[in-house]
Amino acid sequence: MNCHAFINVQDLHAENRLSPSLRKAAQAHLAACPNCRALAKPAPAPAPAPRAPDSLKEKLLAAAKAAAPTPVPAPAQGFDRPSLGEKALLALVFLAPLLAAVRAFAPAAPDAALLEICALALAAAWLLKGLERGRWEAPAAAKAALLPLLALAAWTLARFAAAPSKTALLPDLVPALSAGVVYAAALLEFGGARSAARLSFWTAAAALPAAALIKEPFPSFAAAALPIALAAQLDPEASRASRLLSAAAAAALALLAARSGAGLAAFALSAVLFAAASTAILRGQAARRAALLALASAALAAIAAPQAQDALLQSSTLNPASLVLLAWTALAAAACGFGAAWSLRRRGALAEAGYAAAFAAAFSAWALSRALGLTPPSGAGAWLAWAAAGIAAGMGSLAQPRAAVLALPLPFDEATRCRLRAPALALIALLAAAPGLWLVSDVRYGQALAAARAGDLGSALAQATRVWPGSAAYPAALDLRGQILFDQNKPQEALAAYARLERVSPGFPALHAHRAQAYAALQDWPAAAQERELQNALTPLDLQNLIAWTQASRASGDLLQARRLASRAQALSPHNPSVQLQIAANTALAKRLALQDTARRKFPRKKLAFKRRPK
């Protein structure tokens, strides 16, 4: 530790709030630096003030009792001005569900762009705050919630670095890291009843237009938003208007969840968890009223639900290590949130305890719904749940206001830190351009599809070429480029596009089928048959692929394989005209080969003998 780093943490050192390792480094520096030792020397105690006589005290007390008490106006109720990072978080909460009404090729593209820009804004606020103060710090109580998150982020980055195709993993990597940034920033920066009240208010405000605008099933947001919107019912300092807004939001979320069977199940699970947490931790009339309101919302959703129930979502494709780290992170966040609520209630901080319990219930409901396949792994509800988990876990430090602090002091003076602000902002602005470009790429891919369907292949190829790597539509754009080049009678260039697609996304669904068409156009039937075989491994029940594989095998001279494939196709669709045509073609080829063989046997080719000419 140098002098600049000690100056940045000298206030924590004077209060004896540094972590043991940092306190040991600070004491070692003080033992070797007389200047910092003089700076850290406590000021001399002031001289004791002269004691007033007892007669004067009695006269002053009598005069105070005789005087009429002057009423002191209560402080005005309202929201104080939030920081830049909190504004970004509240914008994410309000706008994310509304972006579901935006039509895009990838439904999660607008949502993902907003989350990534918000996460970068939160990172910028945290970075600038550290540069201004000269240190970054975190309460020691937050270590239990941050440690599994850091382990999960490190493992995710390590897998990304070891992956052979990094471009295909970007659409999944960036939102996962962005959700982690939102969770960590909410944990470190937004603890407190005021921040929680703002989040609850804007969540309830976003529920009303979301229920009116979103026509498709949207279960993730409704399940995560219900406990957050009802948190105002647990706040003894909340106004009547806030409680009425939360009740209206609960009804709107019930109507939103009723449009999906999976959404209804997740919503009911969220209501039950919120009712159980509020009544078990807070144990008051307000808690019972909020629990009844949550259960009534679940009943309203069940009444308004349609008869048809949709199927469960597919589980996420995570390897065992990632799944264990994700479960560890979720359990740590939920435990820290509920523990903070219990500790704050025992200390009498009822408002903070109510918000911590409600937000922890929201995250627990989303995590259980995700594990059961009721909600998707990303989207507005997922990121809202992670933000709520961060605020709930961050309230644990309020129960220990004088606890130790994990600080990271910067070894720079104030002038150097001021010079670092501009490059930091430039880097954040450069990174913030990527989500916008990816969202524009999604729009361009939609335009390319529309142009291709209209027959304007030149415009479609130009729009597909301008799709950026890292966008969710990038593999589909490469496939579209190959199809357009094939339609333009350029099979060799189409094969180059498909080779690039294989490097980016080896498991693309129709890659081998489209490449087989290009090989067939080049009359390379063995390669076409091999591609059809690879496609069959991905889609074994694809009838059209079996028919094309039969044709390629027959053209390459493998009649036995063509007959086996035709039999498989006939088993899938016995009366299909295309299958019958392939069977007839196989029979005709077999007869022609048999006639040729008979002709060779009946009329063998005579060997010509050449005699040497005499010299």
C-alpha positions as MATLAB code, in Angstrom:
seq = 'MNCHAFINVQDLHAENRLSPSLRKAAQAHLAACPNCRALAKPAPAPAPAPRAPDSLKEKLLAAAKAAAPTPVPAPAQGFDRPSLGEKALLALVFLAPLLAAVRAFAPAAPDAALLEICALALAAAWLLKGLERGRWEAPAAAKAALLPLLALAAWTLARFAAAPSKTALLPDLVPALSAGVVYAAALLEFGGARSAARLSFWTAAAALPAAALIKEPFPSFAAAALPIALAAQLDPEASRASRLLSAAAAAALALLAARSGAGLAAFALSAVLFAAASTAILRGQAARRAALLALASAALAAIAAPQAQDALLQSSTLNPASLVLLAWTALAAAACGFGAAWSLRRRGALAEAGYAAAFAAAFSAWALSRALGLTPPSGAGAWLAWAAAGIAAGMGSLAQPRAAVLALPLPFDEATRCRLRAPALALIALLAAAPGLWLVSDVRYGQALAAARAGDLGSALAQATRVWPGSAAYPAALDLRGQILFDQNKPQEALAAYARLERVSPGFPALHAHRAQAYAALQDWPAAAQERELQNALTPLDLQNLIAWTQASRASGDLLQARRLASRAQALSPHNPSVQLQIAANTALAKRLALQDTARRKFPRKKLAFKRRPK';
ca = [
       0.000    0.000    0.000;
       1.337    3.425   -0.945;
       0.459    6.862    0.412;
      -2.333    7.549   -2.113;
      -4.019    4.230   -1.339;
      -3.831    4.900    2.422;
      -5.306    8.386    2.026;
      -8.253    6.862    0.171;
      -9.086    4.525    3.092;
      -7.939    6.559    6.085;
     -11.530    7.273    7.176;
     -12.335    3.553    7.283;
      -9.078    2.925    9.140;
      -9.940    5.552   11.737;
     -13.339    3.898   12.271;
     -11.728    0.411   12.436;
     -13.967   -0.837    9.602;
     -11.331   -2.188    7.204;
     -11.162   -5.874    6.417;
      -8.402   -7.755    8.307;
      -6.077   -8.041    5.301;
      -6.444   -4.390    4.336;
      -6.089   -3.244    7.954;
      -2.850   -5.208    8.219;
      -1.543   -3.570    5.020;
      -2.545   -0.115    6.323;
      -0.771   -0.676    9.654;
       2.347   -1.905    7.850;
       2.354    1.252    5.738;
       1.873    3.459    8.817;
       4.838    1.784   10.502;
       7.073    2.694    7.533;
       5.698    6.131    6.547;
       6.023    8.996    9.042;
       3.963   11.363    6.870;
       0.905    9.103    6.817;
       1.470    8.342   10.513;
       1.249   12.035   11.264;
      -1.808   12.327    9.033;
      -3.525    9.439   10.778;
      -2.665   10.688   14.315;
      -5.915   11.489   16.128;
      -6.557   15.125   16.951;
      -6.081   16.195   20.593;
      -9.222   15.983   22.671;
     -10.836   19.374   23.274;
     -10.772   20.889   26.726;
     -13.857   20.099   28.798;
     -16.521   22.776   28.668;
     -17.345   24.574   31.896;
     -20.223   22.949   33.773;
     -23.339   25.054   34.132;
     -24.723   25.464   37.664;
     -27.723   23.369   38.637;
     -29.848   26.450   39.323;
     -29.477   27.546   35.680;
     -30.567   24.091   34.476;
     -33.704   24.219   36.615;
     -34.616   27.700   35.346;
     -34.190   26.623   31.707;
     -36.301   23.476   32.188;
     -39.072   25.467   33.863;
     -39.085   28.020   31.054;
     -39.241   25.236   28.439;
     -42.219   23.597   30.155;
     -44.074   26.900   30.455;
     -43.617   27.789   26.796;
     -46.166   26.477   24.311;
     -44.778   23.765   22.043;
     -44.216   24.960   18.499;
     -45.462   22.389   15.940;
     -42.758   21.209   13.572;
     -43.976   20.461   10.044;
     -43.412   16.883    8.919;
     -40.931   16.367    6.124;
     -42.501   16.244    2.697;
     -43.105   12.744    1.388;
     -41.656   12.125   -2.050;
     -38.850   10.585   -4.005;
     -35.405   12.049   -3.665;
     -33.266   12.448   -6.755;
     -31.768    9.074   -7.734;
     -28.283    8.614   -9.072;
     -27.381    7.949  -12.701;
     -27.114    4.217  -12.167;
     -30.464    4.020  -10.416;
     -32.106    5.987  -13.228;
     -30.809    3.406  -15.667;
     -32.142    0.592  -13.500;
     -35.587    2.183  -13.217;
     -35.653    2.771  -16.978;
     -34.906   -0.936  -17.492;
     -37.714   -1.928  -15.132;
     -40.279    0.321  -16.815;
     -39.337   -0.161  -20.467;
     -38.384   -3.859  -20.566;
     -41.931   -5.290  -20.400;
     -43.187   -2.723  -22.894;
     -40.556   -3.763  -25.435;
     -42.300   -7.127  -25.738;
     -44.828   -5.345  -27.964;
     -42.039   -4.419  -30.424;
     -41.970   -6.772  -33.394;
     -38.542   -8.130  -34.233;
     -37.137  -11.290  -35.788;
     -35.679  -12.349  -32.422;
     -38.329  -11.534  -29.765;
     -35.674  -10.990  -27.085;
     -33.521   -8.629  -29.205;
     -35.023   -5.288  -28.014;
     -35.127   -6.568  -24.446;
     -31.503   -7.723  -24.585;
     -30.295   -4.416  -26.058;
     -32.005   -2.453  -23.279;
     -30.550   -4.686  -20.579;
     -27.025   -4.463  -21.981;
     -27.140   -0.669  -22.254;
     -28.567   -0.444  -18.727;
     -25.844   -2.725  -17.374;
     -23.191   -0.569  -19.024;
     -24.762    2.551  -17.477;
     -24.664    0.901  -14.052;
     -21.041   -0.101  -14.600;
     -20.200    3.465  -15.661;
     -21.851    4.914  -12.534;
     -19.977    2.467  -10.301;
     -16.690    3.126  -12.108;
     -16.979    6.917  -11.911;
     -17.970    6.762   -8.258;
     -14.854    4.741   -7.468;
     -12.630    7.138   -9.411;
     -14.132   10.083   -7.556;
     -13.751    8.578   -4.077;
     -10.441    6.860   -4.744;
     -11.671    3.419   -3.785;
     -14.263    0.783   -4.508;
     -15.843   -0.834   -1.511;
     -18.433   -3.422   -0.576;
     -19.905   -4.335    2.813;
     -18.429   -7.472    4.309;
     -21.961   -8.872    4.619;
     -22.251   -8.834    0.812;
     -19.399  -11.305    0.417;
     -21.702  -14.321    0.745;
     -23.872  -13.073   -2.135;
     -21.072  -11.808   -4.388;
     -18.703  -14.783   -4.131;
     -20.905  -17.280   -6.053;
     -21.695  -14.615   -8.640;
     -17.993  -13.984   -9.239;
     -17.386  -17.740   -9.517;
     -20.195  -18.072  -12.054;
     -18.905  -15.115  -14.097;
     -15.346  -16.496  -14.062;
     -16.530  -19.925  -15.204;
     -18.684  -18.404  -17.954;
     -15.773  -16.341  -19.279;
     -13.438  -19.346  -19.118;
     -15.846  -21.471  -21.160;
     -16.225  -18.645  -23.663;
     -12.439  -18.331  -23.999;
     -12.088  -22.078  -24.568;
     -14.957  -22.339  -27.071;
     -13.922  -22.904  -30.699;
     -16.743  -20.701  -32.029;
     -17.029  -17.524  -29.962;
     -19.360  -15.590  -32.266;
     -22.212  -18.035  -31.734;
     -21.877  -17.750  -27.928;
     -22.010  -13.949  -27.784;
     -25.849  -13.680  -27.830;
     -25.968  -15.882  -24.715;
     -22.812  -14.601  -22.993;
     -23.543  -10.860  -23.033;
     -27.063  -11.008  -21.489;
     -25.821  -13.392  -18.780;
     -22.991  -11.051  -17.816;
     -25.332   -8.048  -18.031;
     -27.777   -9.681  -15.606;
     -24.851  -10.296  -13.239;
     -23.834   -6.632  -13.470;
     -27.403   -5.537  -12.660;
     -27.460   -7.881   -9.662;
     -24.084   -6.744   -8.327;
     -24.777   -3.027   -8.861;
     -28.163   -3.278   -7.161;
     -26.543   -5.107   -4.247;
     -23.753   -2.573   -3.772;
     -25.437    0.713   -4.624;
     -29.202    0.603   -4.117;
     -29.751   -0.814   -0.624;
     -32.383    1.031    1.378;
     -36.081    1.658    1.597;
     -35.994    4.651   -0.752;
     -34.408    2.743   -3.626;
     -36.701   -0.223   -3.011;
     -39.764    2.049   -2.955;
     -38.788    3.537   -6.303;
     -38.329    0.107   -7.846;
     -41.676   -1.042   -6.471;
     -43.438    2.079   -7.763;
     -42.071    1.844  -11.316;
     -42.717   -1.898  -11.480;
     -46.354   -1.305  -10.541;
     -46.561    1.571  -13.027;
     -45.136   -0.618  -15.819;
     -47.606   -3.427  -15.097;
     -50.628   -1.370  -16.176;
     -49.549   -0.528  -19.770;
     -47.881   -3.942  -20.139;
     -51.181   -5.717  -19.475;
     -52.913   -3.454  -21.991;
     -50.307   -3.637  -24.784;
     -48.947   -7.173  -24.633;
     -51.281   -9.615  -26.350;
     -49.085  -12.713  -26.279;
     -48.240  -14.879  -23.233;
     -45.626  -13.134  -21.122;
     -45.287  -15.236  -17.943;
     -41.822  -14.198  -16.802;
     -42.591  -10.546  -16.043;
     -45.906  -11.234  -14.266;
     -44.417  -13.808  -11.884;
     -41.422  -11.669  -10.914;
     -43.291   -8.360  -10.737;
     -46.139   -9.421   -8.419;
     -44.185   -9.442   -5.088;
     -42.294   -6.282   -6.096;
     -45.505   -4.419   -6.910;
     -47.145   -5.587   -3.658;
     -44.140   -4.555   -1.536;
     -45.757   -1.134   -1.003;
     -48.485   -2.896    1.000;
     -45.815   -3.886    3.560;
     -44.336   -0.395    3.871;
     -45.839    1.471    6.860;
     -44.638    4.784    5.378;
     -46.168    4.251    1.916;
     -48.903    6.646    0.843;
     -52.442    5.573    0.087;
     -51.929    6.302   -3.623;
     -48.939    3.936   -3.723;
     -50.980    1.152   -2.129;
     -53.839    1.651   -4.550;
     -51.383    1.560   -7.455;
     -49.873   -1.694   -6.194;
     -53.338   -3.280   -5.885;
     -54.222   -2.214   -9.439;
     -50.879   -3.554  -10.671;
     -51.582   -6.923   -9.027;
     -54.877   -7.171  -10.921;
     -53.192   -6.176  -14.207;
     -50.453   -8.757  -13.696;
     -53.087  -11.409  -13.011;
     -54.723  -10.691  -16.365;
     -51.290  -10.787  -18.025;
     -50.425  -14.160  -16.471;
     -53.824  -15.627  -17.367;
     -52.900  -15.717  -21.073;
     -50.576  -18.683  -20.582;
     -50.869  -21.927  -18.682;
     -47.201  -21.846  -17.699;
     -47.555  -18.170  -16.797;
     -50.523  -18.931  -14.554;
     -48.564  -21.623  -12.711;
     -45.572  -19.312  -12.225;
     -47.858  -16.494  -11.081;
     -49.595  -18.721   -8.535;
     -46.223  -19.912   -7.236;
     -45.083  -16.301   -6.874;
     -48.249  -15.345   -4.982;
     -47.891  -18.280   -2.572;
     -44.223  -17.525   -1.873;
     -44.957  -13.837   -1.280;
     -47.830  -14.663    1.082;
     -45.701  -17.151    3.009;
     -42.699  -14.809    3.300;
     -44.724  -11.766    4.361;
     -46.744  -13.566    7.018;
     -43.811  -15.608    8.358;
     -41.295  -12.763    8.607;
     -43.355   -9.614    9.254;
     -46.321  -11.072   11.171;
     -48.618   -8.064   11.153;
     -51.946   -6.851    9.890;
     -50.321   -5.256    6.858;
     -48.566   -8.534    6.053;
     -51.822  -10.484    6.246;
     -53.570   -7.921    4.041;
     -50.789   -8.104    1.441;
     -50.852  -11.916    1.517;
     -54.623  -11.985    0.937;
     -54.235   -9.535   -1.951;
     -51.578  -11.762   -3.550;
     -53.726  -14.884   -3.229;
     -56.745  -13.010   -4.592;
     -54.655  -11.987   -7.624;
     -53.742  -15.626   -8.215;
     -57.432  -16.573   -7.990;
     -58.319  -13.818  -10.476;
     -55.693  -15.148  -12.900;
     -57.106  -18.673  -12.555;
     -60.633  -17.451  -13.281;
     -59.534  -15.455  -16.338;
     -57.248  -18.196  -17.672;
     -58.163  -19.864  -20.992;
     -59.024  -23.521  -21.193;
     -56.034  -24.416  -23.386;
     -52.814  -24.891  -21.444;
     -49.513  -24.456  -23.206;
     -46.595  -26.815  -22.780;
     -43.658  -26.264  -20.479;
     -40.589  -24.527  -21.785;
     -37.473  -26.412  -22.689;
     -34.818  -26.549  -19.997;
     -31.687  -24.523  -20.533;
     -28.708  -26.263  -22.127;
     -26.213  -25.784  -19.298;
     -23.393  -28.102  -18.439;
     -23.336  -29.488  -14.863;
     -20.706  -27.021  -13.593;
     -22.624  -23.994  -14.865;
     -25.863  -25.382  -13.447;
     -24.295  -25.902  -10.000;
     -22.776  -22.404   -9.957;
     -26.063  -20.854  -11.058;
     -27.980  -22.738   -8.358;
     -25.389  -21.672   -5.765;
     -25.738  -18.030   -6.811;
     -29.543  -18.179   -6.687;
     -29.647  -19.871   -3.289;
     -27.126  -17.399   -1.846;
     -29.112  -14.415   -3.146;
     -32.412  -15.749   -1.760;
     -30.854  -16.647    1.605;
     -29.223  -13.218    1.961;
     -32.498  -11.478    1.091;
     -34.642  -13.426    3.545;
     -31.929  -13.181    6.208;
     -31.798   -9.403    5.764;
     -35.591   -9.192    6.111;
     -35.553  -11.226    9.331;
     -32.693   -9.221   10.869;
     -34.213   -5.859    9.931;
     -37.593   -6.787   11.401;
     -35.967   -7.703   14.701;
     -34.250   -4.319   14.752;
     -37.514   -2.496   14.095;
     -36.830   -1.403   10.487;
     -40.223   -2.556    9.201;
     -40.109   -0.734    5.852;
     -36.719   -2.205    4.917;
     -37.774   -5.651    6.183;
     -40.915   -5.593    4.044;
     -39.078   -4.674    0.864;
     -36.328   -7.236    1.512;
     -38.883  -10.020    2.091;
     -40.951   -9.080   -0.990;
     -37.935   -8.763   -3.299;
     -36.417  -12.035   -2.072;
     -39.788  -13.728   -2.670;
     -39.864  -12.319   -6.221;
     -36.444  -13.730   -7.019;
     -37.204  -17.089   -5.372;
     -40.439  -17.392   -7.359;
     -38.659  -16.669  -10.619;
     -35.826  -19.115   -9.830;
     -38.244  -21.929   -8.949;
     -40.372  -21.190  -12.015;
     -37.272  -21.324  -14.181;
     -36.208  -24.642  -12.642;
     -39.684  -26.070  -13.351;
     -39.637  -24.843  -16.951;
     -42.401  -22.277  -16.454;
     -40.445  -19.150  -17.406;
     -37.637  -18.506  -19.916;
     -34.036  -17.946  -18.753;
     -33.944  -14.369  -20.070;
     -36.321  -11.503  -20.627;
     -37.810   -8.687  -18.611;
     -38.882  -10.933  -15.736;
     -35.455  -12.541  -15.365;
     -33.591   -9.242  -15.208;
     -36.205   -7.718  -12.909;
     -35.805  -10.697  -10.584;
     -32.009  -10.315  -10.508;
     -32.314   -6.588   -9.737;
     -34.750   -7.356   -6.905;
     -32.400  -10.026   -5.550;
     -29.530   -7.531   -5.490;
     -31.525   -4.915   -3.583;
     -32.822   -7.515   -1.105;
     -29.341   -8.913   -0.454;
     -27.883   -5.405   -0.196;
     -30.199   -4.587    2.693;
     -28.310   -7.031    4.873;
     -25.635   -4.406    5.453;
     -28.255   -2.050    6.943;
     -28.608   -4.344    9.939;
     -24.842   -3.981   10.576;
     -24.087   -0.286    9.947;
     -20.629   -0.407   11.591;
     -19.489   -3.714   10.091;
     -16.237   -4.194    8.234;
     -15.865   -2.986    4.646;
     -14.078   -4.786    1.825;
     -12.269   -1.888    0.131;
     -10.097   -1.722   -2.967;
      -8.107    1.545   -2.746;
      -6.660    3.071   -5.910;
      -2.920    3.870   -5.759;
      -3.388    7.171   -7.660;
      -3.693   10.751   -6.605;
      -6.760   12.839   -7.350;
      -5.287   14.451  -10.482;
      -4.557   11.053  -12.043;
      -8.042    9.820  -11.223;
      -9.549   12.877  -12.910;
      -7.554   12.146  -16.059;
      -8.851    8.559  -16.071;
     -12.516    9.593  -16.203;
     -12.562   10.574  -19.871;
     -11.019    7.282  -21.143;
     -13.384    5.316  -18.905;
     -16.407    7.128  -20.319;
     -15.124    6.672  -23.872;
     -14.718    2.930  -23.297;
     -18.235    2.624  -21.873;
     -19.679    4.606  -24.801;
     -17.818    2.370  -27.277;
     -19.170   -0.765  -25.606;
     -22.685    0.713  -25.509;
     -22.681    0.968  -29.304;
     -22.571   -2.837  -29.688;
     -26.108   -3.569  -28.335;
     -27.536   -0.879  -30.593;
     -25.759   -2.288  -33.635;
     -26.982   -5.791  -32.816;
     -30.546   -4.511  -32.551;
     -30.149   -2.743  -35.913;
     -28.805   -6.014  -37.329;
     -31.961   -7.773  -36.206;
     -34.020   -5.178  -38.105;
     -31.831   -5.570  -41.184;
     -32.304   -9.319  -41.167;
     -36.060   -8.817  -41.086;
     -35.764   -6.483  -44.070;
     -33.629   -9.072  -45.886;
     -36.290  -11.726  -45.321;
     -39.020   -9.423  -46.630;
     -36.971   -8.559  -49.732;
     -36.199  -12.237  -50.411;
     -39.876  -13.152  -50.206;
     -40.682  -10.309  -52.605;
     -38.135  -11.623  -55.115;
     -35.633   -8.770  -54.740;
     -32.600  -11.011  -54.214;
     -30.021   -8.237  -54.690;
     -31.473   -6.071  -51.921;
     -31.948   -9.106  -49.698;
     -28.296  -10.099  -50.106;
     -27.137   -6.552  -49.333;
     -29.210   -6.388  -46.119;
     -28.129   -9.867  -44.992;
     -24.469   -8.966  -45.544;
     -24.808   -5.966  -43.188;
     -25.849   -8.094  -40.190;
     -23.149   -7.783  -37.507;
     -21.378  -10.731  -35.844;
     -22.620  -11.210  -32.298;
     -26.225  -10.545  -33.190;
     -28.737  -13.298  -32.494;
     -29.736  -13.159  -36.173;
     -26.164  -13.512  -37.482;
     -26.229  -17.330  -38.082;
     -29.639  -17.049  -39.762;
     -28.280  -14.199  -41.919;
     -25.380  -16.387  -43.078;
     -27.830  -19.144  -43.989;
     -30.002  -16.648  -45.865;
     -26.954  -15.420  -47.804;
     -26.215  -18.985  -48.853;
     -29.795  -19.540  -50.010;
     -29.819  -16.289  -51.995;
     -26.521  -17.162  -53.692;
     -27.919  -20.627  -54.509;
     -31.030  -19.059  -56.043;
     -28.734  -16.800  -58.104;
     -27.037  -19.922  -59.574;
     -23.847  -19.378  -57.578;
     -23.497  -22.688  -55.719;
     -19.752  -22.327  -55.143;
     -20.223  -18.975  -53.370;
     -23.142  -20.474  -51.451;
     -20.823  -23.224  -50.189;
     -18.408  -20.536  -48.924;
     -21.256  -18.905  -46.980;
     -22.262  -22.268  -45.514;
     -18.645  -22.979  -44.506;
     -18.610  -19.709  -42.562;
     -21.943  -20.608  -40.991;
     -20.497  -23.947  -39.855;
     -17.601  -22.142  -38.144;
     -19.997  -19.756  -36.377;
     -22.820  -22.178  -35.500;
     -21.991  -25.845  -36.159;
     -25.405  -27.006  -34.933;
     -27.511  -24.763  -37.164;
     -30.696  -26.774  -37.952;
     -30.798  -26.638  -41.777;
     -27.082  -26.192  -42.507;
     -26.415  -29.636  -43.986;
     -29.639  -29.735  -45.978;
     -28.903  -26.423  -47.672;
     -25.283  -27.363  -48.312;
     -26.449  -30.638  -49.854;
     -28.515  -28.633  -52.336;
     -25.422  -26.678  -53.359;
     -23.405  -29.881  -53.834;
     -26.261  -31.344  -55.900;
     -26.213  -28.278  -58.142;
     -22.496  -28.934  -58.716;
     -23.269  -32.627  -59.503;
     -21.135  -33.689  -56.524;
     -23.501  -36.452  -55.471;
     -21.265  -38.253  -52.919;
     -20.792  -34.981  -51.006;
     -24.521  -34.280  -51.246;
     -25.326  -37.732  -49.846;
     -22.856  -37.195  -46.990;
     -24.497  -33.874  -46.095;
     -27.915  -35.511  -46.139;
     -26.626  -38.152  -43.769;
     -25.385  -35.443  -41.363;
     -28.747  -33.698  -41.600;
     -30.510  -36.970  -40.819;
     -28.503  -37.231  -37.591;
     -30.007  -33.873  -36.533;
     -33.559  -34.480  -37.843;
     -34.109  -38.244  -38.253;
     -37.837  -37.872  -38.959;
     -37.495  -35.287  -41.717;
     -39.282  -36.854  -44.697;
     -38.003  -34.355  -47.263;
     -34.415  -34.962  -46.181;
     -34.887  -38.727  -46.551;
     -36.274  -38.235  -50.062;
     -33.361  -35.981  -51.068;
     -30.873  -38.405  -49.480;
     -32.411  -41.237  -51.504;
     -31.985  -39.269  -54.710;
     -28.364  -38.316  -53.868;
     -27.455  -41.914  -52.992;
     -28.973  -43.207  -56.243;
     -27.156  -40.537  -58.262;
     -23.858  -41.428  -56.590;
     -24.294  -45.103  -57.539;
     -25.246  -46.532  -54.115;
     -28.523  -48.250  -55.070;
     -28.602  -50.403  -51.925;
     -28.485  -47.308  -49.699;
     -31.136  -45.633  -51.864;
     -33.481  -48.605  -51.395;
     -33.014  -48.604  -47.601;
     -33.721  -44.870  -47.432;
     -36.815  -45.214  -49.628;
     -38.120  -47.916  -47.299;
     -37.627  -45.625  -44.288;
     -39.424  -42.799  -46.080;
     -42.283  -45.155  -47.012;
     -42.612  -46.185  -43.356;
     -43.022  -42.521  -42.377;
     -45.493  -41.680  -45.174;
     -46.788  -44.743  -47.111;
     -48.944  -42.838  -49.609;
     -46.708  -39.863  -50.296;
     -46.345  -39.308  -54.083;
     -42.698  -38.199  -53.763;
     -41.832  -41.375  -51.858;
     -43.574  -43.510  -54.483;
     -41.644  -41.673  -57.195;
     -38.322  -42.474  -55.506;
     -39.289  -46.147  -55.150;
     -40.173  -46.251  -58.837;
     -36.892  -44.581  -59.773;
     -34.979  -47.134  -57.689;
     -36.854  -49.993  -59.400;
     -36.197  -48.556  -62.856;
     -32.507  -48.150  -62.103;
     -32.314  -51.706  -60.771;
     -33.929  -53.071  -63.975;
     -31.602  -51.052  -66.169;
     -28.557  -52.290  -64.283;
     -29.857  -55.866  -64.507;
     -30.327  -55.583  -68.286;
     -26.837  -54.195  -68.678;
     -25.414  -57.043  -66.617;
     -27.315  -59.622  -68.678;
     -26.076  -58.060  -71.894;
     -22.499  -58.200  -70.691;
     -22.844  -61.857  -69.811;
     -24.571  -62.841  -73.105;
     -22.364  -60.841  -75.409;
     -18.967  -60.680  -73.754;
     -16.608  -58.150  -75.142;
     -13.990  -59.810  -77.343;
     -10.397  -59.245  -76.504;
      -8.388  -57.848  -79.340;
      -5.019  -59.428  -79.921;
      -2.345  -57.280  -81.444;
       0.417  -58.989  -83.317;
       3.795  -57.464  -83.610;
       4.709  -56.352  -87.018;
       7.803  -57.850  -88.491;
      10.785  -55.608  -88.468;
];
